[in-house]
Amino acid sequence: MKRKHQRTVERLYSRPVSANIPWRDIESLFVALGAEISQREGSRVEVFLFDEVRVYHRPHPRPDTDKGAVASVRDWLKLHGVMPS
């Protein structure tokens, strides 16, 4: 995994939960892990990874991901063994 993606993982696991992780960094991490991402209606984004489908809302008007979405992504990655080094 590239250092950029490793930094994103570290930020996802930081405490307290960060509310300023750009969504594009999380999407880039998903792609690096082998995800297929497709746009759905509105701001919804479908992520197919780990043989599962998750739907997230792309944040707007600000590019930063909210704390609830960060916690959800972190829990999903943790469930599948993606941890900071």
QUIZI-V94455 format. One record per residue. N is the residue number from 1. RES is the residue in one small letter. PHI is phi in degrees with one decimal (none if undefined). Layout:
n=(N;N)
res=(RES;RES)
phi=(PHI;PHI)
This chain:
n=(1;2;3;4;5;6;7;8;9;10;11;12;13;14;15;16;17;18;19;20;21;22;23;24;25;26;27;28;29;30;31;32;33;34;35;36;37;38;39;40;41;42;43;44;45;46;47;48;49;50;51;52;53;54;55;56;57;58;59;60;61;62;63;64;65;66;67;68;69;70;71;72;73;74;75;76;77;78;79;80;81;82;83;84;85)
res=(m;k;r;k;h;q;r;t;v;e;r;l;y;s;r;p;v;s;a;n;i;p;w;r;d;i;e;s;l;f;v;a;l;g;a;e;i;s;q;r;e;g;s;r;v;e;v;f;l;f;d;e;v;r;v;y;h;r;p;h;p;r;p;d;t;d;k;g;a;v;a;s;v;r;d;w;l;k;l;h;g;v;m;p;s)
phi=(none;-65.1;-58.2;-57.9;-70.9;-63.2;-63.7;-63.2;-60.8;-60.7;-68.5;-63.5;-92.4;-66.1;-121.9;-66.0;-58.0;-79.6;-115.3;-131.9;-93.7;-61.2;-58.8;-60.7;-68.5;-68.7;-60.9;-62.2;-63.0;-56.1;-62.4;-63.0;-83.6;103.0;-75.5;-105.8;-116.1;-135.4;-79.2;-111.6;-65.5;63.8;-100.2;-77.7;-128.3;-95.7;-118.0;-106.2;-153.3;58.9;58.9;-132.6;-115.3;-124.8;-116.6;-121.5;-100.0;-67.4;-67.2;-158.0;-78.5;-84.4;-83.0;-84.1;-81.3;-74.8;-61.0;-64.0;-67.8;-61.3;-62.9;-64.3;-62.6;-58.6;-62.9;-65.6;-65.0;-61.8;-57.3;-107.7;81.3;-89.0;-127.5;-68.2;-85.5)
